Amino acid sequence: MRAAVLGSPVAHSLSPVLHGAAHRAMGLAGWSYGQHECEEDGLAPFLQGLGADWAGLSLTMPLKRRAMDLADRVSDLSRAVGGANTLVRVGDGTWDAHNTDVEGITTALIEAGITAPARAVVLGAGATAASALAALRELGVGEPVTLLARSTGRTGEVREAADRLGVGLEVAELDRIEDHLDTDLVVSTLPSGAADRYRKALAASGADLFDVVYAPWPTGAANAVAASGGRVVGGFPMLLHQAVAQVRLMTGRHDVPVEEMRAAGEAELDRREREDRI
């Protein structure tokens, strides 16, 4: 059977490493997992060209909304969040769309002992922020959740996702972050290094931090929060656990080797870091 990750850019995706480790540990000798550069307008023809030997696809940006348009069935969670990161081939040749990002966030937080934050702040207003809201709902976070964005005028999609999820939301400007850090957990969905400018405020708040960045790691913000005694979760555990859920969906098996996948991913990140230093 075949599977792959699609998106643009996709060259540095860790998914082939994670899924490949799972297939080997599960004894799936006949399985392969590749990667393909694909823009939105290329997803439909790509799907049409796939044979019956394809089990599923992992999807990164910019394909998460397009996947829902092309799937034959879309999970309720994908519709609520507004994006699907997984397509699974069904026996009759049709496609099911799923969102495993939410499970990735939830499991990463629980793994770190962050199981029931009473209050939460989310930094950023992209697709990952919507998944974060769904994860916080599953953890029973108190409402409303505060969303801090560079431009509050560009938060419409996240507001709509919050409405579909039934999550109360207050929106404010990111530059006013110090006014909103009386909280238990900060979830940063900002690009790499973007939260570092707020490191002093984050460290002083006493809140735990989940930073979705996984490379380079740790970020300046993560270092500052950890030094002040806060718990810190990086993006790699999220990436790992969303991949675990994808393997489960694509193979139909529940004996997914989490620790083997974790070890393979961490080894690859270490290898890349060493290369970058040369």
N, C-alpha and C positions, 0 to 999 in steps of 0.2 A: 504494500500500500504506500501511497505517497501523500505528503503534506508539505506545506511551505508557508513562509511569511511573505506578505506583500505589503508594499507601501513605498513612500518616497520622502526622504532617503531611507534606504534599508540596509546599506552595506555593513553598518556596524551593529546590526541587530544581534542580541544574545539568544534569540529564539532557536536558531539551529543548534547551538551548543546545549541548551536546556532540553529541547525535545530529543535531540540525538542521544543524550545521556539517558533519558527515560527509556527510549526504545531499546538501547543496549541492555540496560538493567532488567527490562521486562522480557527480554528474550525475543523481541520482535525483529528477527533478522531480516525479514523481507521488507521492512519499512525504510523509507528515506524521507528526509526533511530538507528542503532547499529554501532559497530566497530569491525573490524576483522584484525588480524595480517596477512599480506600477502606479500610474496616476489615476485619478477618478475615471476618466473616460476610457481607460484601458481595462477596468475590472470586468465589465460585461463580456467583451470578447475573450478575455482570459478564462472566465468561467465556462463560456460556450465551447472552448477548446479542450476542456478537461475530460479525460476518459473515466471509465468506471473504477479505475484503480486509485482514484483520489479520495482520501478520507476527510480532509478538512484543510482550512486555511486560517492562519493567524493574520490579523489585519492591523496595521498601524496607520497613522495619518498619511494621506488625507482620505482614507477609504471607509472610515467607521460609519458615516452616514449613508454613503452610497451602498454599502453592504445591506443595509436594511431595505433599500429600494429594490434590490435585486433578489433578495431571499424569498423563498416560498412561504416561510413561516418565521416570525420574529418573536422572540421571548418578551414577556411583559416587562422585564427589567430593562432590556435594551430599548424598548419604546419609551419607558419612563426616563431613562438617562439621556436618551437621544443619540445613542451610538452603539454599534456592535463591533467587537474586536475579534469575533470568531465565526466562521462559517463551517458547518458540519454537513457532510454529504449523507443523505438518508438512502436507504436501500433502493428506493424507487428512482434515485437519481436527482431528487430535489434537494434544496438547501435550507437548513435551519440556521438562523442568526442568533448568537448569544453574546452576552457581555460578561466576561470573566474578570474585568478590571476591578469591579466592586468586590468580588471575592478576594482578589489579590490584596486590596487595601485592608479589608476587614481582617483577614488572616494575619497580615503583617503586623497590624496593631495588637491583635490578641496575643500573638507570639511574643511581643515585647511587654506584655502585661498591661497594656492599655485597653481595658475591656469595657469601661462604662464612663467615658468622660461626661461630666455634667454640662460643660459648656465648651464650645469649639469655635474657632475662627479659621476660615479658609482664605488663603492668599491666591489670587488669580481667578480668571473667569473663563477658562477654556474647557475642553471636553473632560479633562481629568478632574476639574473642580466639580462637575456634575456627578461623576462617579464617586468622588469623595463625599458628596452630600448623601448619596444612597448608602454608602458604607457607614456613615455616621448615624443614619436612621436605623440601620440594622443593629448598631451598638447601643441604641436607645439614648442618644445624646439629647440633652435638654434643648429646647427651642426658645427663641430663634437662633439659628446659626448665623454668625456674622461673616459676610463675604466682602473682602477688601480687594478692590481692583484699581488698576492705574486709571482707567476711564469707566466711570459708572454708567456711561451711556452705551457701553458695549457689553452689558451683562444680560441682555435680553434672553439669550438661549439658556443661560444658567437659571435665570428667574423662572422660565417656563419649565425647566426640568424640576426645579424645587416645587412648583405647583403640582406637577404630575406625581411627584414623589410624596406630596403632602408634608413637606418640610418647610417650617417657617424660616424666612430669610430676611436679614437686614443687610443692606448694601451701603458701603461707605468707600471713601477714597483710600487707596493704599498708603499714600503719603501721610495720612492721619493715623497710622498704625498704633502709635503710642497711646491713643485714646481708646483702643479696643482690645487691649491685652490682659484684661481682667478675666482670664479664661483658664481652662485646664489643658487644652490641646490646641496647637496651631498646626494646620495642614498647609504646607506650601506646595502649590502646583506651579510655581514660577520656574522659568528656565534656569539652567545651571548658573549659579553664582548670583542670581538676581535678588535672592533673599539675604545675601551677605551684608548688604548695606544697612539692614535692620538688626544685625546680630546683637548689638548692645541692648536694644529694647527687648528682643526676644529672650536674651539671657536674664535680664532683670525681671521679666514677668513671672518667672517660676513655672511657666507652662511647659509641658512636654512638646516635642516637635516631631512631626512627620514630614520629611522633605523628600519629594518624589525623585530628586536627582540621584542617579546611581554612579555616575562617572563624570568628572573626577569626584572621589569621595574620600574623606568627609568634606562637606562644604564648610565655609567659614561660619555660617550660621549654626551648623550642626556642632562644630567644635565649641562654639561659645555656649550653647545651651548645655552640652555635656559637661563643660568645665564648671558651670553654675549648679550642677546637680540634677538637671532635668533629664528625662529619658528621651532618647533620640532614635528614630526609625528612619532608615534610608530607603531609596527607591528600589534597591535590589530585592529585598524580601517581597515587595509588591510584584515585581516582575516575575520572580520565581513562582509565587503562588497563583498568579493568573495563568502562568504556563502549566502548572500542575492541573488546574481546572480544565485547560484546553486539552491536555493529554487524556484526561478522564473522558471528556466528551468525544474526542476523535477515535479513541480505542474502544470505548465502552467498558473499560476496566477500572476498578477502584483501587488496585494495588499499585498506585503511582509512586515511584521511588523518590520521595521528596529530598532526602539527604544526598542521594547520588546526584540529583539535579543541582542542588545547592553547591556541592563540592565542585562540580564541573563549571558552573557559572562563576564561582569565586576564583577558580584557577584561571579562567579566561580573562577576568577583569585584572587579576594580578599580572598576567602576561602582557596585556595591553598597556598597563601602567609602566611596566619595565621598558617596553618598546618606546613609549613616549619620552622616557628619560634619556634614551640613547641619542 
